Amino acid sequence: MGEDGTFKESLCNDAQGTLALYEAAYMRVEGEQVLDKALEFTNIHLDIITKDPSCDSSLRTQIQQALKWWKDLDMQNKLPYVRDSVIEGYLWILSIYYEPQYSQTRIFLMKTCMWLVVLDDTFDNYGTYEELEIFTQAVERWSISCLDMLPEYMKLIYQELVNSHMEMEELLEKEGKQYQIHYVREMAKEVVRNYLVEAKWLKEGCIPTLEEYISVSMVTSISDFESGFYLLEVLDLREASLQMMCLYNNVPTTSTYGLIIARSYVGRGNIVTEESFKWVSRYPPIVKASCVILRLMDDIVSHKESGASEEEECEFISKKVEDGWKVINKESLKPTDVPFSLVMPAINLARMCDVLYNVNDGFTHAWEEVIYYIKLLFLHPIFV
């Protein structure tokens, strides 16, 4: 750095060094102003040339399996209101674990992700409150015998929920880890209960308190526009984000992403213990920070798409997203109660948020850059 505290322009001549500085800057924590400046500097000057990555044959096989499973469910005909985002969903799941040995976990997570999309679209856009209430009661009872009490279109949703968990139970029984099913099942019930709370707000025209909104919205967020209505229509975005950052440490939440993190532990072998599930279900700071990053980035793209005045408010929210990353970085430097490889799913989910929500809602409406990434990963061959 020069005497004036700025980075020398000559550093730009060293592409590798600039890239290294860019990557190092993302490990900053609160108060590290030099690294804050380093990130700003490298963002302006760094032009990263990426080589075409690609998937290997085993990855192609998993994608084909996911597509076949989704096609066999025939969602587009049976539930035409549901988003057809299976590839975008797989892209997100691939960000959690890309290693070949975790293929079984990826397949299960893919089914979980798409079930959550179906659930989200059903509660937000299609089901009546009375139907949603019956569905929630069926999930609480968690028995295939509940099918008869459900409307016809909900039977497929419920049956797939039960079937996917039966597959997981069979895997866990073989591993002698049946205790895990209790945690993922209870977290799934909590997600559905909170979806019903949102549906009740909409039905009654109720404006919740901010604390109520945060407690529920971080549970149910899965790239939907409607769940951001309170922040967008009732509060100034700047005010809402400030209150959110103050409240999230004190609000117990069960997020769809917390559910995905917990389910990412299934099939991981002996590295996972019951303490691992207790740890994630308590929502430690690094998991909460990941959920807040998702919530804020989801709300900011919803704010943009709503046509509201955005520049100052969105810049402010973006700063709060950076603060969330500082929490993740700080917590990553501390000893953790679980192996660090079990912390990585929370970090990787937040990383993928930055890819999908950097410009618009790339999960619901894949924009040009997201499509480009999908083609690079799944279509183009890699040359070695």
N, C-alpha and C positions, 0 to 999 in steps of 0.2 A: 504494500500500500504506500501511497505517496504521503508527503508531509501533511497534506490537506485532508487525510483520512479517506481518500477515495482509492479505488483500485486502478492500477496503471493499465492504460489501453494496450500496452505491449504484451500483456498477458494473453490477449486474444490470439497471438501468433502461435501459442502452444495449445492446440486443440485438445490433446489428451489431458493436459494440466487443467484447462478450463472445465472440461467434463468432470474431472475428479473433484474440483472445487464445487461444482454444481451439485454433485451427489453428496459431498460432505456437508454442504449447507443445509440439506434436509434433515440432518441429525441435530439441528440446533434446538435449544430449550429456551425457556423464558429468560430474557435479559442478555442474550448473546447477540449484541447489536452488530458485531463484525460479521457474523454469519448471516444475519438478516441482510446486510449490505451485499454480501457475497452472492446470495441467492438473486437479489435484484440485478446485480451486475452480470452474472452468468446467464440469467434469463434473457437479457437484452442481447448479449453478444454470441451466445453459443448456438451453433447450427449443427445439430446432430444428424449425421447421415446413418440411417439404419439399413441393415441388410435384411433381405427378405427372410423372416423366420418361417417355419412350417411345422406341421405336425407329422409325427411318424405314423406307421401303419396301425399301431395299437390305438393311437388317439383317433384316427379315422374310424376305427371299429366302434369305439365308444360313442362317437357322434352319431354313427349310423344306428346304434342301438337306441340312443335317446330319441332320434327322429322316428324310428319304427314304433317305439313305445307310445309316443305322442300321437302318431298317425293311427295306431290301433285303437286308441281311446276315442278317436273321431270327434275331438272337441269342436272343431270348426262347424260341424253339422249339428251335433247334439247341444253344444253350448256356444252359439255363434257370437255371443257378447264378450267372450274371453279373448284377451290378447294372445296372438300367436307369436310368442317371443321365445321359442325353444332354443334357437341358436344364440340369441342374446343371453338367455339364462345359462347356457352351457359355457359361454365366454366368461361369465361371472364366476361360475363354479370352478372353471379351469384356473382362475386366478388364486383360488385357495390352495389347491394341490394340483400341480402339473406332473408330478413324478409318476412313472408307470405303475409302481407298486401300490398306488392308492386308487386304482381304477374302480374297485368295488365301492369305496367311499364316494368317489365322484358320481357314480351312477345313482347312488342313493340320494346324494345331495341334489342332483339334477331333478329327481322326482319331487323332492321336498320343495325346491325353488318353484317349480311349475304348479305344484299344489297350492302354494302360497299366492301365486298369481291368480289362479282360478278363484281362490277364496276371496282375494282382494276385489276382483272384478264383480263377483257375486254380491258381496256386501255393499259395494259402492254403487253399482250401476244396474242391478237387476232384481235382486230378491226384495220382496215386501218385508216389512219389519216382522210381521207375524211368522212368515216362513223362516226368517233368519233366527228368530227366537227358538223355533222348533229345532232348527239345525244345531244351534248352540247346546240345547238340552241333550240332543243325540250325541254330540261330541263329549259332553260331560259324562254320559253313561258309557260311551266307548264300547259298543257291542254291535255286531252285524245284525242282531235282532231289531235294531232301531230303524232299519231300512223302511219298514212298513209305515212308519210314522211320518216319513219325509215326502215332500212333493216329488213328482217323477224326475224332474231335471236335477234335483239335489242328490238323488240316489247314486249317480255316477261319482259325484264329488266325494260323498261320504264313503262309498265302497273303496275308492282309490286310496283314501286316507287309511282305512283299516288294512287294506291289502299291502300297502307299502310298509306299514309297521309290522305286519306279519312276516314279511321278508326279512326285516331287520331283526325281529325276535329270533327267527331261525338261525341267523348268522351269530347272534349273541349267545344263544344256547350252545352252539358248537364251541364257542370260545370260553364258555363258562362265565359270561359277563351279563347275566340277565338283569342285574341291578340297573344297567344303563337305560333300559326301556322306560323305567319310572320317570327319569328326569326329562327325556325328550317328549314323553307323552304329556306330562304335566305342563311343560312349557308350551306345547301345541294347544292345550286347553286354554291356557292363559291368553294366548294370541287371539283365539276365537272369542273369548269373553270380551276382550277389549274392542274387537271389531263390532260386537253387538252394542257396546257403549256408544261408539261413534254413530252407529245406525240410529240409536235412540235420540241422540242429539239432533240429528237431521230431521227425524220424524217429528219431534216436538218443537223444532225451531229454537232449540236451547243454545245459548252462548256459554260455553264452559269457562271457568277461570283458567288462567294461563297454566297454573300448576296441573289442573285436570287435563288440559290439552296435551301438555308435554308428557305426562304420565301415560296417556293413551297413545299419542301419535308416534312416540318412539317404539311402541309395541307393534303398531300396525303398518309402519311405513314400508311399502314395497313398490316405490315408484308410482304413486297415485297422486293425481292432482287434487282430488276432493279433500283429502285429509289435511291439506294445508290451508283450508278455508279460513281458519281462525287467525292465523298469522297474517294472511294476505288481506283480509277484509275488515278485521276488527282492530288490529294493532298496527302501528307504524312498524315496518320491518326492522328498523334499527332498534327500536324499543323492545320488540319481541325477542330479537336475538340476544340482547343484553340480559333480559330476564331469563331466557332459556339457559344461557351459560351460567348464570347464578344459581338456577334451580336444579340443574341436572345432577349435581353431586348429591342432592338430598331427596330425589324422587326415585322410588323403586320402580324399575321398568323391566318388562319382559319383551324384548324386541324380536321381530321376525329375524333380525340378523343375529341376535343372541341365540335364537333357536337354531339357525344354520351353523353357528360356531359350535354349539353343543353337539349337533348331529355330525359335524365334521370329525368328532372324536370316535365315532362308531367305526369299527374295522381297523383301528390304529394299533391293535395289539396290546402288549403289556405295558407300553409307555403310558397308557391311560388307566387311571384308577378312579375310584369313587370320589376321591378328593378333587380330581380334575373337574368333574361335573359340579361338585359343590362350589368350586372356585368360579366357574363361568356363570352359574346361576345366581351368585352374589353380585354380579356385575361390578368387578373391580374397575378402577379408573381407566385402564387401557381399553376395556370393552365398552365402557360408557362413552369414552371419547370417540371411539369408532362409530357408535350409534349416533352421536351428536353430529359428527361430520356428515354422515348419510342424511340425517334429518335436515341440516342446514343446506346442503347442496341440493337436495330434493326441493326444498322450499324456494331456493333462489331461482332454479330453472322454472318452477311454477310461477313465480313472480314475474319473470321475463315473459313467459308465454301468456300471462294474463293481460299484457300490454300496459301494466302499471309503470309509473316513473321509476327508473331502475338504477341509474348510474351511481349516485351516492350511497343508496341503501345496499346495493349489490356489492359495492366495494367494501362496505362495512361488514357485511356478512362474510365475504371472502376472507377478511382479516380474522374473523372468529373461527373460520375453518382452519386457517393457519395456526391459530392458538390451540385448536384441538389436536393438530399434528404435533405441536410442541409437548402436549401432555403425553401423547403416544411415545415420542422420543425420550422424554424424561423417564417414563415408566419402563421403557425398554432397557435403560441403563441400570435399573435396580434389579436385585435378586427377585425372582418370581416364585410363587408357591407351586407352580407347575413347570415342567420342562418347557424351554423357550419355543420348541417346535409346536407346542399346543397354544402358544400365544400368537403365533404367526397367522392363523386364520383371521383373527380380529384385525390385524394390520393389513393383511392382503385384501380383505373386503373393503376397507377404507381406501386402499390404493385403487381398486377398480372403480370406486365411486368417482374418483378424479378423472378416470377415463370416460365413463358413461355420462357424467353430468357436467363435464367441463364447459360445454356450450349449451346444449339443450338436454332434454330427457332422452338419452340415447338408448335406454332400455325399452321404453314404450314406442319411440319413433327413432329407429337407428339412423343417425345422420351420417354424412359422407365419411367422416374420419372413422367412426365406429365400423362401418361397412368395410373400409380399407383394412382395419385391423383384423376383421373376421376373415377377409380374403387372404391376408398374409399368413394367418395362423392355420387356416383350414384348407386352403386351395392351392397356394403356390408351392412348388417344390423347393427344397433347400439344396443349395449346391455346396459341396464340401470338397 
